[in-house]
Every structure is written in C-alpha cells, then in structure tokens.
Amino acid sequence: MDQVKLQYFEDLLWKRYTELQAVEERLAGPGGLGEPATSAIGELAAYDQHPADLGSEVYERSKDLGLLANTRRQLGQIEEALNAIERGTYGICRLCGGSISEERLEAIPETDRCVACSSAAKFPDTTERPVEETSLAQPLGRSFTDEQGSWEAVADYGTASSMPKEEKELGGGQRT
C-alpha cells in the first residue's frame, strides 16, 4: 500500500477514534454510568421502590453497559490498527496473510481480516445442539428434537384447544 493511502487510512482511524472517545466519555462520565443508579433515576434510595418500577432504568443501564463495552472493544481494535500501521502490517490479513481490499478498509478501517477469513469466523458450525439437551434428556426420559417431530410429541400432552390422547381414551372430559 502506498504512503498516501496509508496516511488516508491513519487519518480515518484517528477521526473514528476521537468520535468513539467522545461516546465513551458520555456513557461512562457524569450523568451516565459514572454515577450510582439511584442518582441517575432521581431517587434518594432504591429500597422503597417496587422492582417493576425500576425495570426500565435497569434495562437502560444494562444497555448502556453493553454499549460501553462495545465502544471500548472498537477503541481497542482501532489502537491495534494504528499499531499495525507503525509496524507496516496494516492491510494484511492476520489469519491468512493475504491483502485486505481497500474497499473493505474504507468500510471498516480497523479490520484485521480479509472478507473470506472474516466470513469463516462469523459463521461457525451450528449443527451441534445445546449442551443442556444432553443433560436434561436422561433424567426426564424424553426429549423433543426436530428429528423426532417436536410438534407431534408435544401435542400428545394436549394443547389449549384439545385434551391429551390419554384422557380421551379414558373417557375424561365428557360434560353432561
């Protein structure tokens, strides 16, 4: 990559870095996560509030925590990209060693992977079932997986508009 392009991407990274620093300051500073939750909602104490009354505030605070973590992650990626410029490895995929296209660097200047390696990392093999299913299947003696026809298996226990098959066979549910 020529020096002019490299300088362009460095300027782009610094611009993005200062924008994200401002976001981090707003999220973590006064009026945000930098003060106790009771101050943020205007209450002296939270002990006299019903938990449902605090639900929206707790949701907003947890959302802000997630945004702050994401912002800090992006800042770290930008710092790594700026270090890569200094080392002379900017624009080279860290996984396969190939060059990262300028179009991709324009869209995501802090990236360290080419499109092919990034796509492979984003979509892992999802054919495995959750680990909880194996531990729950044995004690309960049953499991409902798509291969066994989940709907049919669950319908045997009854639905909102019908009775289970066992009750019908026993003559249950007949009203006089």
Rosetta blueprint (number, residue, H / E / L):
1 M L
2 D L
3 Q H
4 V H
5 K H
6 L H
7 Q H
8 Y H
9 F H
10 E H
11 D H
12 L H
13 L H
14 W H
15 K H
16 R H
17 Y H
18 T H
19 E H
20 L H
21 Q H
22 A H
23 V H
24 E H
25 E H
26 R H
27 L H
28 A H
29 G L
30 P L
31 G L
32 G L
33 L L
34 G L
35 E L
36 P L
37 A H
38 T H
39 S H
40 A H
41 I L
42 G L
43 E L
44 L L
45 A L
46 A L
47 Y L
48 D L
49 Q L
50 H L
51 P H
52 A H
53 D H
54 L H
55 G H
56 S H
57 E H
58 V H
59 Y H
60 E H
61 R H
62 S H
63 K H
64 D H
65 L H
66 G H
67 L H
68 L H
69 A H
70 N H
71 T H
72 R H
73 R H
74 Q H
75 L H
76 G H
77 Q H
78 I H
79 E H
80 E H
81 A H
82 L H
83 N H
84 A H
85 I H
86 E H
87 R H
88 G L
89 T L
90 Y L
91 G L
92 I E
93 C L
94 R L
95 L L
96 C L
97 G L
98 G L
99 S E
100 I L
101 S L
102 E H
103 E H
104 R H
105 L H
106 E H
107 A H
108 I L
109 P L
110 E L
111 T L
112 D L
113 R L
114 C L
115 V H
116 A H
117 C H
118 S H
119 S H
120 A H
121 A H
122 K H
123 F L
124 P L
125 D L
126 T L
127 T L
128 E L
129 R L
130 P L
131 V H
132 E H
133 E H
134 T H
135 S H
136 L H
137 A H
138 Q H
139 P H
140 L H
141 G L
142 R L
143 S L
144 F L
145 T L
146 D H
147 E H
148 Q H
149 G L
150 S H
151 W H
152 E H
153 A H
154 V H
155 A H
156 D L
157 Y L
158 G L
159 T E
160 A L
161 S L
162 S E
163 M L
164 P L
165 K H
166 E H
167 E H
168 K H
169 E H
170 L H
171 G L
172 G L
173 G L
174 Q L
175 R L
176 T L
